[in-house]
Structures are given as structure tokens and as C-alpha cells.
Amino acid sequence: MTSTPPDPGFFAGLLDPAQRADPYPLYDRIREQGPIRLGKTPVVVLSSHRDCTTILRHRAAVVERHHASIPLGSTPVHDLAGDRAGELSGTASMLFRDAPDHTRLRKLVAKAFSPAVVRGLEPRITAIADAALDRAAEREEFDLVADLAYPLPITVICELLGVPLEDEPRLRAWSMQLARALDPISATGAGRPDPGEMVRANNELHDYFEELVRHRRTRPGEDLLSALIAAEESGDALTHGELIATCALLLIAGHETTVNLIANTALTLLRHRHHLAILRTAPAFVTSVIEESLRYDPPVQLVPRIAREAIALPDIDIAAGDLVVLLLAAANRDPEVFPDPHRFDPARGDRHLAFGLGQHFCLGAPLARLEAAVALRCFARRVRDPRLIDEQPPYREHVTLRGPSRLPLSFASIVESRALARGER
């Protein structure tokens, strides 16, 4: 059984930056259609929790583009796969690799992101968050994105990789360009990605890591980059191209989505102030807040898969070679799984799909959760009476990733970290 949308332009909204502020009514309409094949194309869009869960766990749902029935990128709609990021790099990162290569690459970095190792980072992450708020306290303006949500994860991933933090402005510019490689090329508006700019950013980022790798070969440290170089030099675990691609992926994925997670959750708390008040006096509440935010407003809105062989779902038949677009943000508000899905309720539990499932479950999930928890606890504890200056803040013109580009706040004061350490309120 297949379904088609009532209007050929039904999915244009997915590509329209004007939808970024609130895409959820559109997702509801898409989900109500059921599984959809886009006309006569080999593209299927799934939006229910059941269907997305099935595909995320299915052994025949893969990410390597050579399984696709036609070359991805040949038409705008096929760029929903987001696979241009793989084309930009000479060697695809593990984000676009299946087993056994994905398993091998993931194993090399997994130890650095294990829950036990991540827990040991909490004091340092707390110090970074407090330092960011200390700097913000010296100014009359506070932009939660620029002053907290961005500085925290970029500092953490730079330190983990062994990347000099003074290079952060360049890294940020490259990362912002390359994150757009996950978006459809047919996105509209002034923020439409420039393929030439993305290629330049990719080349410059790879040149940067080439130089840094050369330096680390002679002066290894205790960082993840040095560990990856040691694995590459063993000759059987990591090629040089994989080393560079892995570094680039870790840098971009290590902060881009976490920036959105922190900002999206803070924005939701500012719109649900009773939960913010609870968090200020009950720091452990942050765990439930984050899990519900991951469901309610996830930083990653959709992911692609390719059917390596035919897959039969209850309401649609997926052919071998089909591109399957999983609207995770729609699945996370599926009323079949989440009663009253548009209500923010931290007591729900964590059946969301924000980090995916199966072999491609987000490697950095423990770190993202901890960084968000620390940032939000510090924000609730230290920023007194924060208020949105703009009730409808601007959003980054992304499709795959979603979060505000700015979040300016008014506030009564930002308590000094030293005062809190002394027990002052």
C-alpha cells in the first residue's frame, strides 16, 4: 500500500526557512497522510513513531549511498538524503558508512564518549559553563546562544580533540557552512547554502586537520586526536583519509547539535516558567527536562536511510534502492505513542527517537546530555529572572538541524560563580 500527498507542493514547507519557527503543524499534516512516496520517485517519507523505529532498527536500512537506485543529488528532492556531506569529503565519515567500516571506525572513538569517561568530564564542563556566564555577567546584554549554548560544547570538543581554542573562530565558520551540507540543496530563501562555499569550507577544514595531524605526529598529547593518530599508524584500523574525516565529523557533530539542544531546551523553559522555577531549586529535575525536550523539540529533525533490499511496512512497500526520509521530529509527537504530544511534560519518560536507534545511535549522546544538563543547571541557578526579549526568536535556516540563531534575554542579574561557591543566594 502506498500513499501520495494531495498536492505536489505538499513538502515544499520542509525546505522553507519560514517554517523553522514552528514546523510542528506541518509535521502533523504529513504524519496524518501516513507513509508517503513522493510521486513516482524512489523517495519515501515516514513520520510515525512505529515506522521510524522499524527502519532505524532494520538491517536492510543503510546509509551508504551506492545502495541507492539512482545517484543521490541528481535532483533536489534526493538531496533530502543529506549525503552531500559525504561527497564533500574525500573519504566519507562513519556518519555515511555501514558495517563493517562503521563498526571499526565507531569502536576507535567510542571509548572517549563512554558514559564513565563522560561523567569524569563534569567538573571541567561545569567550569566552562560558569566561565561563560561570568563573562556574560560583565555585560548588559545576554544572548543565550552566543554566550552559553555555543561556547560550552565548542570548548569541550576542542579540548577533547586537542584543537587549540584560539582557532575557534575559523572552526566555527567552517562548521556553520558544512552543517548546511546536511540540508536539501533546494532550500529556499536568503540562507540557501552555496555549494561553492561549502566546498571551500570543507577543503580549508581538511587542510587545517592535515596540518594539526602533522604537528601531533611529532608532539602527541593525551587528546583524542593523538589517540586516533596512533590507531592510524598501527596500519590496520584507520586510513589517513578516515583519520581526517573522523576529526572533521567529531568537531562538527560534537557541538552543532548540542548548541541546538541547549538553546531549544532553554527556550522551552522560558516559555514554561514553572518548570524553570522547579529546576532552580531541584537540579536533578534537569534529566527529565532534557529527555522531554529531546522529544518535544529535537535538534535533529530528520535523518535519511537507503533500502539495501525491499522492506515491507504495514502501510507501504519500500523497494530496494529507495531513499527513506525519517521525520524524527514528527515521530516524536506521534499521538499513538505520546498522549497530548504538543504539551511539554517532563514526566513522560524517554521513548523519543532524537538520538536514533540501532547501529547509528548517536555516539555523542552521553556527552550531549551532560553538556546540556550542566548548561541548564548553571543557567537556572545563576541567571535571575531571565525573560525573552523576542517571543519569536530567529532560527538558523537549517532543515535537518533546528535551533534559534539568537536568543537575547533580559535579566535581573547573573550571580557570580564565586558567590555561589560561598553559599550566597
PEHUDA-V624546 format. One record per helix or strand of 2 or more residues. SS is the DSSP state (H for helix, E for strand). FROM is the first residue (numbers start at 1). TO is the last residue. If there is no record, write none. Layout:
BEGIN
ss-><SS;SS>
from-><FROM;FROM>
to-><TO;TO>
END
This chain:
BEGIN
ss-><H;H;H;E;E;H;E;H;H;H;H;H;H;H;E;H;H;H;H;H;H;H;H;E;E;E;E;H;H;H;E;E;E;E;H>
from-><12;17;24;36;43;49;61;65;76;84;94;101;115;122;142;144;165;195;224;240;256;273;283;303;311;316;323;328;358;365;383;387;408;413;417>
to-><15;19;33;37;46;57;62;67;81;88;96;113;119;137;143;161;182;218;233;253;271;281;296;307;313;318;326;331;360;382;384;388;410;414;421>
END
